[in-house]
Structure formats: structure tokens, C-alpha cells
């Protein structure tokens, strides 16, 4: 992929990150926090509607996010070959590892849902873990460009 396409990949990646991170933020901090203010039966309907829509949209968001991320990582393959050689490469490698873990969480949630085993505790734990992964990824994404040792 030509180097001049990198800014476009960054933009696509950022848009995917905003969509995915915003969804996780909303579900963990807003929706879950509103639970005590809404009757349980209403909350069940709201969560069902949001869940249905999320299952339609999030796979496409993840395709955009991970596709653009993979294309950008390919352009840093030399640095990634020796992640201990620079702070940028190390932070990028950690960011990629966390992103792969998030994808693993997504696959786990899908598998549990298909088996009918995505109960509220598992759902909440997965969402909390993904939330903290996303926070760490955002911090690392910025730190890669201003932390140097």
C-alpha cells in the first residue's frame, strides 16, 4: 500500500475507533448507569433493541477498524519485527496485543450468545474488560507519538 494512503487509513481507523469506543463507553457508563432509574422490564426492552442494532452495525465497524489497523501495521512491519528497539514499536506492539484481545472478547461474546450462555454477569464482565482495553488503547495511541525513551 502506498505511503501516501497512510493518512486516509489513519482517518478510517480513527472513525472506526470512535464508533466502537463510543459504543462501549455508552453501554458501560451510560446504559448500565441508567439501569437503576428505569424499571427492569423497560430496561430489558431497551437493551434488547440496542443489542439487535449493535449486532447489525458493530461487525462492520470492526471490519473498518481492524482492516485499517492491519493496513497501518503493515506499514510499520519493520518496527514491529523488533518491538524492543524503540518506544514507538513497543507501544504499538502493546496496542496491537490489546486490540487482538478485544477481538477475542468479541468472538467469545458471540460464541456465548450463540450457545445461550451470555448471561448478564458474563456480558457485564466482557463489557467492562473491553472498556478498559479501549481506554488503554486510546492512551497508547497517543503515547506512541509523544513518549520516547
Buried (B, 14 or more C-beta within 10 A) or exposed (E): EEEEEBEEBEEBBEBBBEBBBEBBBEBBEEBBEEEEEEEEEEBEEBBEEBBEEBEEEBEEBBEBBBBBBEBBBEBBEEBBEEBEEBBBBBBBBBBBBBBEBBBEBBEBBEEBBEEEEBEEEBBEEBBBBBBEBBBBBEEBBEBBEEEEE
